[in-house]
């Protein structure tokens, strides 16, 4: 059955698509980025991952990006309403260049702006597995839209 990892407002749980909780932890008790990474590394081997309304640190973003680069089993990522801004989004977008498993990415409400969408555009030029991408409510202007449009001309899967 489809397994799901959901992180939302300081609570994390693994479930069988919302029917049975298999594992959970309170985000407030995660002491540092290393523990966060260890927990994610154990649990990211799931089909679907939700992470929203969190306050990730720079180190946690870097660790999560590194995990995404090497991911071979996560199919869908819902990373929304984290308001990470353009600098952190550059790190996450770069992980799409090498990720060969993710087919669904919802990355809305993260305030990535043109800089972040330019990074997504570059990653999309080489990513061959992603077939759904949502970048809504991210303060993307004309420059960012142009970058995404150019990437879509080269990307045959989106």
PyMOL commands that set and color helices and strands:
alter all, ss='L'
color gray80, all
select helices_A, chain A and resi 27-29+33-43+58-70+85-95+113-126+142-154
alter helices_A, ss='H'
color red, helices_A
select strands_A, chain A and resi 4-8+11-15+21-26+48-52+76-80+104-106+132-134
alter strands_A, ss='S'
color yellow, strands_A
deselect
rebuild
show_as cartoon
